[in-house]
Amino acid sequence: MNKSKVNDFLTFRTMITPVLIQIIFFLGVLAIVIFGIYEIVTGSGKRNGGDMVWSGILTIILGPLALRFYLEVIVVVFSINRSVTEIKRNTDIMAGPQLPPAAAPVIEGPVTQT
């Protein structure tokens, strides 16, 4: 790693959360599928476990979708941050060095309005 990447990381200019979100998604899907299978197996072993079986099936189908929607909202926030940072960087490059504003002219004598 070069010095600028370390500096960007330490000053929170580089976000690590988008990478973590991908890991959370895959672990979350794994947990949801395991829980859904548990519900199906537990429900099928009971006399009136039909509701648990359907609940397990719906968990396996809808759980990863709900997790994905939730995590995509978080990713959108980071995408907005990345875009705004890029716009700021491009604006700073196009603006060039900032010069102090010129002093206002001094008007001596009475000022009259017409």
Contacts in CASP RR format, 6 or more apart in sequence:
PFRMAT RR
TARGET T0000
AUTHOR 0000-0000-0000
METHOD contacts of the structure
MODEL  1
MNKSKVNDFLTFRTMITPVLIQIIFFLGVLAIVIFGIYEIVTGSGKRNGG
DMVWSGILTIILGPLALRFYLEVIVVVFSINRSVTEIKRNTDIMAGPQLP
PAAAPVIEGPVTQT
5 14 0 8 1.000
7 13 0 8 1.000
8 14 0 8 1.000
9 16 0 8 1.000
13 85 0 8 1.000
15 78 0 8 1.000
15 81 0 8 1.000
15 82 0 8 1.000
17 74 0 8 1.000
17 78 0 8 1.000
18 75 0 8 1.000
18 78 0 8 1.000
21 71 0 8 1.000
21 74 0 8 1.000
21 75 0 8 1.000
24 71 0 8 1.000
25 67 0 8 1.000
25 68 0 8 1.000
25 71 0 8 1.000
28 64 0 8 1.000
28 67 0 8 1.000
29 64 0 8 1.000
29 67 0 8 1.000
32 59 0 8 1.000
32 60 0 8 1.000
32 63 0 8 1.000
32 64 0 8 1.000
32 67 0 8 1.000
33 60 0 8 1.000
33 64 0 8 1.000
35 56 0 8 1.000
35 59 0 8 1.000
36 55 0 8 1.000
36 56 0 8 1.000
36 57 0 8 1.000
36 59 0 8 1.000
36 60 0 8 1.000
37 56 0 8 1.000
37 60 0 8 1.000
39 52 0 8 1.000
39 53 0 8 1.000
39 55 0 8 1.000
39 56 0 8 1.000
39 59 0 8 1.000
40 52 0 8 1.000
40 53 0 8 1.000
40 56 0 8 1.000
40 57 0 8 1.000
42 52 0 8 1.000
43 49 0 8 1.000
43 50 0 8 1.000
43 52 0 8 1.000
43 53 0 8 1.000
44 50 0 8 1.000
44 52 0 8 1.000
44 53 0 8 1.000
46 52 0 8 1.000
END
